[in-house]
Amino acid sequence: MNSPAADEPHLLVVDDDERLRALLQRYLSSNGYRVTAATGAAQARALMKSMEFDLLILDVMMPGESGLELTKSVRTQSSVPILMLTARGDPADRIAGLELGADDYLPKPFEPRELLLRANSLLRRAAPPETPATGPVKMGSALFDPATSRLTRGAKPVKLTGAEAALLQLFAVHAGRPFSRAELCKRLNVALERSIDVQVTRLRRKIEEDPKLPLYLQTVRGVGYMLVPDRA
């Protein structure tokens, strides 16, 4: 079991269901997060006055102030990501939550793994801008220099098309930042998002040991793609 470190994201779980609250606190903590739990909106407000949180997980249906009301209030003073949990299946309720400022919505019952993936996605999107790379990036036996657009693998040069070089340069300069297909199209002046998928597939063949199980040019579920080079 992983123990969360002090610098790990701090999550606030707000739910009046004691069993679910304890389950989420246990599960998220075992996956490296710091987790604080509250039984309702009033306790959540008190906690937010004394602590900073990186993500709020709010139940919609709670006695007293609902998760929707709490979301509306939080949004007047904070942009912290909010993931809403609810047993309601009505699309109108989901839309209401999103209109009030929630970032995502997960209906009950749900798999804890799905909640973890959604939390990871929200935290990635809310992460501060990365520091652009200033030198070559290493990906196993492959090395790419954004300054020259030169790719080598095992010290041997690897030929890149102009489109591949432009895409890899963007990923390398912003290593660790996820890009949506739409943003990649806009930055690279590409008309079709499918073209981005094709270029990524080709790049994986040139930099990955196993293109079908990419370690470096990763797919970010629900977002797009991201380059994760070896640490210096």
N, C-alpha and C positions, 0 to 999 in steps of 0.2 A: 504494500500500500504506500502511495506517495504522500508525504507530509508537506503541506503548503508552506512555502517560505514567506518571509515578511514582505518581499517585493512581488509576490504573486497577486493577480487581480483579486479584489475584495468584492464579494457578491452579497447582496442583501435579499433574502428570501422572505416574502411576506405572504402568509397563508394561515387561516384560522384552523385548518386541519392539522392537528398535532402529529398524526402519523405521517402524513405526506411531508410536512415540514421537517421532521426528523430524518426521513428517508433522503430528501434532497440535500440536507446539510451533510449527511454521511457520505452520499455518493459524490457530490461536488468536491468535498474536502479530500476524498480519496483520489480525486483526479487533479490535485494540485492547487485548488483554489482556497482562499480564505473565505469562510462563509459565516455570516451573521444572520440570525433568524428573528422574525418579529411575528406576533400573533395577529396584528392588525395595523391599520393606518396610523393610529395614534402612537403606538410603540415605534413604528417605522420613522415617523417624523422626529421623535425624540432621538433615535439613533443617528439620523442624518444630520442632526445639529452638532453632534460630537464626533462623528466619523465620516470619512469620505469613502464612497463606494464607486466601483467601476462598472457595475451592472445591477439593475434592480429586476427581480423576478416577482411579479405581483399577481396574486389571485384576483379575479374580477369580483366574484361574489363573496363578500365578507360582511359580517355584522357591522352596523354603523356606516362609516365611510367606505365606499366601494373602491375597488382597484381603479376603476375608470375615473372616479373623483380624485383619487390620489395622483393618478397620472397627470390629470389636467393641472393640478396644483404644482406638482414637481416641475412641469414644463415651463412654468412662469419664471423659474429661477435656475434651472439646470438643464443641460443637454445630455445627462447621463443616459446610456442605453437602457431601454425598458422592454422586457419580455413579459407578456401577459399570459396567464394560465386561466382557463375557464372551462366549465362543463357545458357552457352554452354552445349550441351548434348553429345558431342563427347567424348567417353571414352579416346581417345588420349589426350584430353585436361586435363582430370582428372589425367591421368598418368603423364603428364608433370608437373603438380603442385606438385604431390607427389614426383617425382624424384628431383625436385628443393628444396624440404625440407618442404613442407606443411605437416601438421599432419592429416588433415581431409578435406573433400570436401563436400559442400552442394549445389546442383543445385537449381536455382530459377525456378519457385516460390517455397517457402518453408513455412512450418508452424513455427511461432516463437517458439512454444513449442519444436519442434525438434531441432532448433538451440540452445535453452537453454540446452537441454539434452546433445547435443554434446559438448557444451562449458564446462558443468559440468564434463563430462568424460575426456576431455583434461586436465582440471585443476587438477583433481584427479591424473592423471598419472604423471603430472609434479610436484606434491607436494613433498616437501622434505621428506626424510625417517623419518618414525615415530620412537619415542623412545620406545624401547621394554618394555613391561610391566614387572614389577618385583614382582608383587603380584597377589592375586586372582582377577578375574574379575566377576562383578555382572551383571546378566541379569534378571531383575525382581526378581522372587523368586528363581532363579537358581544362584549358585555360583560355579565357577570353579577355581581350584588352579593349574596353570601350573607346579608348582614345584613337585606336587604329582600326577598330572593327576586325581584328585578326583573331581567329580561333585556331588553337592547336590542340592536338590530342596525342599524348605520349611524345611530345616535342615535334610531332609532324603537323604541318599545316593542313587545315580542313577548309575546303572551299565552301563559301556561303554565297547564296544569291543576294542581290541587293535588298530584297524584302526580308530575308532571314536575318541579315546583318542588322537592319534597322530595328527589327523586333527584339533581337537578342541584346542590342545595345540599350534599348529602353529598359528591358528587364534588368540588365546588369547595373545600370546607373541607379536604378531604384530597387535594388535587391531587397527582398523581404516585404515588398509592398504588393498586395494583390491588385490586379487590374481587371476590370470587367471587359468583356469583348467589345462592348459599345465604346468604351474609352480608348481601347487599343485601336479600333477602327478610326476614331476621330484623330488620335495623335499621329497615326501613320497614313492618314488619308486613304483608307481602304473602304470600299463600298459595302462589302458583304462580311458579316460576322463569321460565316463559314470559312472565308479565306484565312481568318486568324487561326481557326482550328487546324487547317491544313498546314500552315506555316509552323505551328507548334509541334505537330506530328513530325514534320521534317527535321526540326531542330532537335527533338528528342532522339532521333536516330543518330544525330551527330555528336551529342554530348552525354547521353545516358548509356550506362552499361546494359541496362535492360529497358528499352523504350516503353514496354508494356507496363513496367512497374517503375515509373520515373521517381527519382530521388531529388532531382534538382529543379526541373521545370514542372512544378506541381499544379494540379487542378485544385482550385479552391471552390468547394461545393457552394453553389448558390451565388458565386461571385464571378470567377473567371480563372485567371492563371497568375502564378507568382514564381519568381526565381528564388531558390533557397541555396546559395552556394555554400561551399565548405567554410567553416569558421577559420579566420586567420590564425 
